[in-house]
């Protein structure tokens, strides 16, 4: 059956985050200009004192309550004007107890999408500080000042480190100013994470310097880290009591004139179900926005001046962060060379992609944008049917309307219960037989659809995947198939090639049981079944030829749940598992049809023990060998397992080997005489061993006598 991954663009955008490469999805925070120097610290008077607590790192919100939650959204304190920052407009703020303010519009968000400004401690946090704020000035020229007075590091040495800090927001131009004033140098306080954060950790700008009085630079790090000296401004005993009062000024780009140059070399290339979008930033542009839509772009689908956006997707839900009208934002940032990979294309659909130049403000050149249309490729194959063509060959039959590329692999999906799907990459249009695909699989066929025979490893599950090819386009969708070659002897199914938690392919078993698992103790692969309350579980081999005697061999291990103990308050307390026990009613049989070939009623293995009791999955394996008489016709062998107490049965190294000579193909007829059969080996046609001294002792019927099929008449 054809595997259709996605049906529309919205579904295309709901995918695991790993489907995209790591990209710099920066907004316009990195485009802020930074200078050292400005209005020095001067204590404010008449401001609003905030009820700040310093018991652990937390954020103070507008209702006077504090929260240490990593993801929270609440009302903040009023800024007193609309503040433009990072391409967004804000009207309120919250403040934490170690040097940051968080901006909000209606609600203040703290967490993954927090817009933050700060000169915060990177090592100890604060022991105490007097925190207040005030908004001053006339309309259009107002300034919000948030002040930390006598901020004291939570450090136990003699010189704890005391300072004053003001963070100022300017209405007139969107400037951010941080004014620091040293009162007492710390012995070694690490330093300060000094900078701005916008949409995410890529949309950031942090300063680094070896000392408060040293020359600063832009940090190469996206997030301050106390172990990364180049991610913050250092403050330590080398600066002892010099009373440093640096001021850092961050200024946004206010150029409201859109760039004239469009992004260059916009290229769309489909590779299977993925779309690769590449372009280069326009010559006079500061940033680029890339969008995709299933319909032609209108003004409602394009970004408006003065607004930035968060690009990328939510790692939990797979939802893309930003949709503008009918379009979805793929990229927004200031890279020179841009490359975005979009997974999940639907076959036979038009995709519209545009790239727009922007200034740092941002102002967008919507009319001079670069734009391309991709008509996604043809549908994939309708189906791939796989059947055995021999002990080491598979017949692959692919139905499709175009030439096909088919790959195979023995590596299945790693997830538990993933089913029979192989691990494959995507071929390119020029793929050749023998090519190894990046991501998994080897190309085994390129050509017209139809049937062909390919070699396969005996007794091993093989996965196949096919794509169609039209010109230079590999189909966005594909078809999957799987199979195993015909049973060959010795028959040894390669359990390692079967998916964990999924039934053995072509075997018949009790639903949900006899599935490959990785044992907890040894880490080896085995087939597991769990019986309880005398429930019989069965596992039946694939059909195999039976023209000679054979031997079935395997190893099994068994663990049985101990009887529960009764606690002091009458509660039942589980005691773990012990080496397997069948009790009075349990059994493990090997059968051919209704004939029991082997009965196992006692397990002689052991388990590893530790101070906590027996270790789960540590039961030792016991060898089993069973004679399987020839029948002269196809047959199966089945395993039957039942226990009254909960018990785990592990199987490994299953093997069926031929041991006898082929049955004679001729058929003779024996009458009712007294022919001596006392030393003959006799089986019924169903494989049951029969004892008879003479022909007269046998009822009329068909028998295998000394390997020869005979008919006894009356």
Long-range contacts (C-beta under 8 A, 24 or more apart in sequence): 1-383, 1-479, 1-480, 2-379, 2-380, 2-381, 2-382, 2-383, 2-477, 2-478, 2-479, 3-380, 3-477, 3-478, 3-479, 3-480, 4-346, 4-477, 5-273, 5-344, 5-476, 5-477, 6-273, 6-344, 6-345, 6-346, 7-346, 8-294, 8-346, 9-292, 9-293, 9-294, 9-328, 9-351, 11-344, 12-342, 12-343, 12-344, 12-345, 12-346, 13-313, 13-318, 13-319, 13-320, 13-328, 13-344, 14-317, 14-318, 14-319, 15-313, 15-318, 15-343, 15-344, 16-318, 17-313, 17-314, 17-315, 17-318, 19-341, 19-343, 19-344, 20-312, 20-313, 20-340, 20-341, 20-342, 20-343, 21-339, 21-341, 23-311, 23-312, 23-331, 23-333, 23-339, 23-340, 24-202, 24-333, 24-335, 25-199, 25-200, 25-202, 25-203, 25-310, 25-311, 25-312, 25-331, 25-332, 25-333, 26-202, 26-203, 26-204, 26-332, 26-333, 26-334, 26-335, 27-86, 27-87, 27-198, 27-199, 27-202, 27-203, 27-308, 27-309, 27-310, 27-332, 27-333, 28-86, 28-87, 28-198, 28-203, 28-252, 28-253, 28-286, 28-287, 28-308, 28-334, 28-360, 28-361, 28-362, 29-86, 29-196, 29-197, 29-198, 29-203, 29-204, 29-205, 30-203, 30-204, 30-205, 30-334, 31-252, 31-253, 31-286, 31-287, 31-334, 31-360, 32-176, 32-196, 32-205, 32-250, 32-251, 32-252, 32-253, 32-360, 33-250, 33-251, 33-252, 33-253, 34-205, 34-207, 34-216, 34-218, 34-248, 34-249, 34-250, 34-251, 35-248, 35-249, 35-251, 36-216, 36-246, 36-247, 36-248, 36-249, 37-247, 37-249, 38-177, 38-179, 38-247, 38-248, 38-249, 39-168, 39-177, 39-179, 39-247, 40-179, 40-181, 40-245, 40-247, 41-164, 41-165, 41-166, 41-179, 41-180, 41-181, 41-245, 41-247, 42-179, 43-147, 43-149, 43-164, 44-132, 44-134, 44-145, 44-147, 44-166, 46-134, 47-132, 47-133, 47-134, 47-145, 47-147, 48-77, 48-132, 48-133, 48-134, 49-130, 49-131, 49-132, 50-77, 50-95, 50-131, 50-132, 50-133, 52-95, 52-97, 52-129, 52-131, 53-97, 54-97, 54-125, 54-126, 54-127, 54-128, 54-129, 54-154, 57-96, 57-97, 57-98, 57-125, 58-96, 58-97, 59-94, 59-95, 59-96, 59-97, 59-102, 59-110, 60-94, 60-95, 60-96, 60-97, 60-131, 61-94, 61-108, 62-92, 62-94, 62-108, 66-97, 67-110, 69-110, 69-111, 70-110, 70-111, 71-110, 71-111, 71-112, 72-109, 72-110, 72-111, 73-104, 73-107, 73-108, 73-109, 73-110, 74-107, 74-108, 75-106, 75-107, 75-108, 76-102, 76-104, 76-107, 76-108, 77-133, 78-135, 79-103, 79-135, 79-144, 79-169, 80-135, 80-142, 80-144, 81-135, 81-139, 81-142, 81-144, 81-171, 82-171, 83-144, 83-169, 83-171, 83-174, 84-174, 84-252, 84-306, 85-115, 85-117, 85-169, 85-174, 85-176, 85-196, 85-252, 86-115, 86-196, 86-198, 86-199, 86-203, 86-308, 87-198, 87-306, 87-307, 87-308, 87-309, 87-361, 87-362, 88-115, 88-307, 88-308, 90-115, 93-144, 93-146, 95-131, 95-133, 95-146, 96-120, 97-125, 97-126, 97-129, 97-131, 98-125, 98-126, 99-126, 99-148, 99-151, 99-165, 99-192, 99-193, 101-146, 101-167, 112-200, 113-199, 113-200, 113-310, 114-197, 115-197, 115-198, 115-199, 116-196, 116-197, 117-167, 117-169, 117-176, 117-178, 117-196, 117-197, 118-167, 118-193, 118-194, 118-195, 119-165, 119-167, 119-178, 119-180, 119-192, 119-193, 119-194, 119-248, 120-192, 120-193, 121-153, 121-189, 121-190, 121-191, 121-192, 121-193, 122-190, 122-191, 122-192, 122-193, 122-224, 122-225, 122-226, 122-232, 123-153, 123-155, 123-189, 123-190, 123-191, 123-226, 124-153, 124-154, 124-155, 124-161, 124-189, 124-190, 125-153, 125-154, 126-151, 126-152, 126-153, 126-154, 127-152, 127-153, 127-154, 127-155, 127-160, 128-152, 137-171, 140-171, 140-172, 141-171, 141-172, 142-171, 143-168, 143-169, 143-170, 143-171, 144-168, 144-169, 150-183, 153-186, 153-189, 155-186, 155-187, 155-189, 157-186, 157-187, 157-188, 158-187, 159-184, 159-185, 159-186, 159-187, 159-237, 159-240, 160-184, 160-186, 160-187, 161-185, 161-186, 161-187, 161-189, 161-235, 173-251, 173-252, 173-254, 174-251, 174-252, 174-254, 175-249, 175-250, 175-251, 175-252, 176-249, 176-250, 177-247, 177-248, 177-249, 177-250, 178-247, 178-248, 178-250, 179-245, 179-247, 180-212, 180-244, 180-245, 180-246, 180-247, 180-248, 181-243, 181-244, 181-245, 182-212, 182-239, 182-241, 182-242, 182-243, 182-244, 182-245, 183-243, 184-241, 185-235, 185-236, 185-237, 185-239, 185-240, 185-241, 185-242, 186-235, 186-236, 186-237, 187-236, 187-237, 188-236, 188-237, 189-235, 189-236, 190-226, 190-232, 190-234, 190-235, 190-236, 191-232, 191-233, 191-234, 191-235, 191-236, 192-232, 192-233, 192-235, 193-224, 193-231, 193-232, 194-232, 194-233, 194-248, 195-219, 195-224, 195-250, 196-250, 198-308, 199-308, 199-309, 199-310, 199-311, 199-321, 200-310, 200-312, 202-333, 203-308, 203-310, 205-250, 206-231, 206-232, 207-232, 207-233, 207-248, 208-232, 208-233, 209-233, 209-234, 210-234, 211-235, 211-236, 211-238, 211-239, 212-239, 212-244, 212-246, 213-239, 213-242, 213-244, 213-246, 216-248, 252-360, 252-361, 253-286, 253-359, 253-360, 253-361, 253-362, 254-361, 255-359, 255-360, 255-361, 255-363, 256-305, 256-306, 256-359, 256-361, 256-363, 257-359, 257-363, 258-305, 258-357, 258-358, 258-359, 258-363, 258-364, 258-365, 258-366, 258-368, 259-284, 259-285, 259-286, 259-357, 259-358, 259-359, 259-363, 259-365, 260-284, 260-365, 260-368, 261-285, 261-357, 261-365, 261-368, 262-355, 262-356, 262-357, 262-365, 262-368, 262-369, 262-370, 263-288, 263-338, 263-355, 263-356, 263-357, 263-369, 263-370, 264-370, 266-353, 266-354, 266-355, 266-370, 266-371, 266-372, 267-372, 268-351, 268-353, 268-372, 268-373, 268-374, 270-345, 270-374, 270-376, 270-377, 270-473, 270-474, 270-476, 271-426, 271-428, 271-474, 272-426, 272-427, 272-467, 272-474, 272-475, 272-476, 272-478, 273-343, 273-344, 273-345, 273-426, 273-476, 273-477, 273-478, 274-341, 274-342, 274-343, 274-344, 274-345, 274-426, 275-341, 275-342, 275-343, 275-345, 275-351, 275-353, 275-374, 275-376, 276-339, 276-340, 276-341, 276-342, 277-330, 277-331, 277-338, 277-339, 277-340, 277-341, 277-342, 277-353, 278-337, 278-338, 278-339, 278-340, 279-338, 279-355, 279-370, 280-336, 280-337, 280-338, 281-334, 281-335, 281-336, 281-337, 281-338, 281-357, 282-357, 282-365, 284-357, 285-357, 285-358, 285-359, 285-365, 286-334, 286-358, 286-359, 286-360, 286-362, 287-332, 287-333, 287-334, 287-357, 287-358, 287-359, 287-360, 287-362, 288-331, 288-332, 288-333, 288-334, 288-335, 288-338, 288-355, 288-356, 288-357, 288-358, 289-329, 289-331, 289-332, 289-355, 289-356, 289-358, 289-364, 290-329, 290-330, 290-331, 290-332, 290-338, 290-340, 290-353, 290-354, 290-355, 290-356, 291-324, 291-327, 291-328, 291-329, 291-330, 291-353, 291-354, 291-356, 292-327, 292-328, 292-330, 292-342, 292-351, 292-352, 292-353, 293-326, 293-327, 293-328, 293-351, 293-352, 293-353, 294-326, 294-349, 294-350, 294-351, 294-352, 295-326, 295-352, 296-352, 297-327, 297-352, 297-354, 297-371, 298-325, 298-326, 299-366, 300-324, 300-325, 300-326, 301-325, 301-326, 301-327, 302-327, 302-354, 302-356, 302-364, 302-366, 302-369, 303-329, 303-356, 303-358, 303-362, 303-364, 303-366, 304-364, 305-361, 305-362, 305-363, 305-364, 306-361, 306-362, 306-363, 307-362, 308-332, 308-362, 345-376, 345-377, 345-476, 346-376, 346-476, 346-477, 347-376, 347-377, 347-378, 347-379, 347-380, 347-475, 347-476, 347-477, 348-375, 348-376, 348-377, 348-378, 348-379, 349-375, 349-376, 350-374, 350-375, 350-376, 351-375, 351-376, 376-476, 377-468, 377-470, 377-473, 377-474, 377-475, 377-476, 378-402, 378-468, 378-470, 378-473, 378-475, 379-468, 379-475, 379-477, 380-466, 380-467, 380-468, 380-475, 380-476, 380-477, 380-478, 380-479, 381-449, 381-466, 381-467, 381-468, 381-475, 381-478, 381-479, 382-479, 383-479, 383-481, 384-464, 384-465, 384-466, 384-479, 384-480, 384-481, 385-481, 386-462, 386-464, 386-481, 386-482, 386-483, 387-483, 388-483, 388-484, 388-485, 388-486, 389-453, 389-485, 389-486, 390-485, 390-486, 391-458, 391-485, 391-486, 391-487, 391-488, 392-455, 392-456, 392-457, 392-458, 392-485, 392-488, 393-453, 393-454, 393-455, 393-456, 393-485, 394-453, 394-454, 394-455, 394-456, 394-462, 394-483, 394-485, 395-451, 395-452, 395-453, 396-445, 396-451, 396-452, 396-453, 396-454, 396-464, 396-481, 397-450, 397-451, 398-449, 398-450, 398-451, 398-466, 398-479, 399-449, 400-449, 400-466, 400-468, 400-479, 401-449, 401-468, 402-449, 402-468, 402-469, 402-470, 402-475, 403-446, 403-447, 403-448, 403-449, 403-468, 403-469, 403-470, 404-445, 404-446, 404-447, 404-448, 404-449, 404-466, 404-467, 404-468, 404-469, 405-431, 405-443, 405-445, 405-446, 405-466, 405-467, 405-468, 405-469, 405-474, 406-443, 406-444, 406-445, 406-446, 406-464, 406-465, 406-466, 406-467, 407-437, 407-441, 407-442, 407-443, 407-444, 407-464, 407-465, 407-466, 408-441, 408-442, 408-444, 408-454, 408-462, 408-463, 408-464, 408-465, 409-440, 409-441, 409-442, 409-462, 409-463, 410-457, 410-460, 410-461, 410-462, 410-463, 410-494, 410-497, 411-440, 411-463, 412-461, 412-463, 412-497, 412-498, 412-499, 413-499, 414-500, 415-500, 416-500, 416-501, 417-499, 417-500, 417-501, 417-502, 418-499, 418-500, 418-501, 418-502, 419-499, 419-502, 420-461, 420-463, 420-480, 420-482, 420-499, 420-502, 420-505, 421-463, 421-480, 421-482, 421-499, 422-463, 422-464, 422-465, 422-480, 422-482, 423-463, 424-463, 424-465, 426-467, 426-474, 427-467, 427-474, 428-474, 429-469, 429-471, 429-472, 429-473, 429-474, 441-465, 456-484, 456-485, 457-485, 457-494, 458-485, 458-488, 459-484, 459-485, 459-487, 459-488, 459-491, 459-492, 459-493, 459-494, 460-484, 460-485, 460-493, 460-494, 460-497, 461-494, 461-497, 461-498, 461-505, 462-497, 484-542, 487-542, 487-543, 487-544, 487-545, 487-656, 489-544, 489-550, 489-656, 489-657, 489-658, 490-655, 490-656, 490-657, 490-658, 491-541, 491-544, 491-655, 491-656, 491-657, 492-653, 492-654, 492-655, 493-654, 495-525, 495-526, 495-527, 495-652, 495-654, 496-525, 504-539, 506-542, 507-539, 507-540, 507-541, 507-542, 508-538, 508-539, 508-540, 509-537, 509-538, 509-539, 509-540, 510-536, 510-537, 510-538, 510-539, 513-537, 513-539, 514-539, 514-651, 519-617, 519-650, 520-615, 520-616, 520-617, 520-618, 521-608, 521-615, 521-616, 521-617, 521-618, 522-617, 522-618, 524-652, 525-652, 526-557, 526-650, 526-651, 526-652, 527-650, 527-651, 527-652, 527-654, 528-648, 528-649, 528-650, 529-641, 529-648, 529-649, 529-651, 530-646, 530-647, 530-648, 530-649, 531-586, 531-641, 531-642, 531-643, 531-646, 531-647, 531-649, 532-643, 532-644, 532-645, 532-646, 532-647, 533-644, 534-585, 534-586, 534-642, 534-643, 534-644, 535-642, 536-640, 536-641, 536-642, 537-640, 537-641, 537-642, 537-649, 538-638, 538-639, 538-640, 538-641, 539-638, 539-639, 539-651, 540-636, 540-637, 540-638, 540-639, 541-636, 541-637, 541-638, 541-656, 542-636, 543-634, 543-635, 543-636, 544-634, 544-635, 544-636, 544-656, 545-634, 546-628, 546-630, 546-631, 546-632, 546-633, 546-634, 546-635, 546-687, 547-630, 547-632, 547-662, 547-663, 548-630, 548-658, 548-659, 548-660, 548-661, 548-662, 548-663, 548-707, 549-627, 549-628, 549-629, 549-630, 549-658, 549-659, 549-660, 550-627, 550-628, 550-630, 550-656, 550-657, 550-658, 550-659, 550-660, 551-625, 551-626, 551-627, 551-628, 551-656, 551-657, 551-659, 552-590, 552-597, 552-625, 552-626, 552-628, 552-637, 552-654, 552-655, 552-656, 553-623, 553-624, 553-625, 553-626, 553-653, 553-654, 553-655, 553-656, 553-657, 554-623, 554-624, 554-651, 554-652, 554-653, 554-654, 554-655, 555-621, 555-622, 555-623, 555-624, 555-651, 555-652, 555-653, 556-588, 556-600, 556-603, 556-621, 556-622, 556-624, 556-649, 556-650, 556-651, 556-652, 557-605, 557-619, 557-620, 557-621, 557-622, 557-649, 557-650, 558-588, 558-603, 558-605, 558-619, 558-647, 558-648, 558-649, 558-650, 559-607, 559-614, 559-616, 559-617, 559-619, 559-647, 559-648, 560-643, 560-645, 560-646, 560-647, 560-648, 561-645, 561-646, 561-647, 563-645, 575-613, 576-613, 576-614, 576-616, 577-607, 577-614, 577-616, 577-648, 578-607, 578-614, 579-603, 579-605, 579-606, 579-607, 579-614, 579-619, 580-605, 580-619, 580-643, 580-647, 580-648, 580-649, 581-643, 581-645, 581-647, 582-643, 583-643, 583-644, 583-645, 584-644, 585-642, 585-643, 585-644, 586-642, 586-643, 586-644, 586-645, 586-647, 587-640, 587-641, 587-642, 588-639, 588-640, 588-641, 588-649, 589-639, 589-640, 589-641, 590-624, 590-626, 590-637, 590-638, 590-639, 590-640, 591-637, 591-638, 591-639, 591-640, 592-628, 592-629, 592-631, 592-635, 592-636, 592-637, 592-638, 592-687, 593-635, 593-686, 593-687, 594-686, 595-686, 595-687, 595-688, 597-626, 597-627, 597-628, 597-637, 598-624, 598-626, 600-624, 619-648, 619-650, 621-650, 621-652, 627-659, 628-656, 628-687, 629-683, 629-687, 629-689, 629-704, 630-660, 630-663, 630-683, 630-687, 630-704, 630-707, 631-683, 631-685, 631-686, 631-687, 631-704, 632-663, 632-685, 632-704, 632-709, 633-685, 635-687, 660-707, 661-707, 662-707, 663-704, 663-707, 663-708, 663-709, 664-707, 664-708, 664-709, 665-709, 666-708, 666-709, 667-709, 667-710, 667-711, 668-708, 668-709, 668-710, 668-711, 669-710, 669-711, 669-712, 669-713, 670-695, 670-705, 670-710, 670-711, 670-712, 670-713, 671-695, 671-713, 672-696, 672-712, 672-713, 672-714, 677-705, 680-705, 680-706, 681-705, 681-706, 681-707, 682-706, 685-709
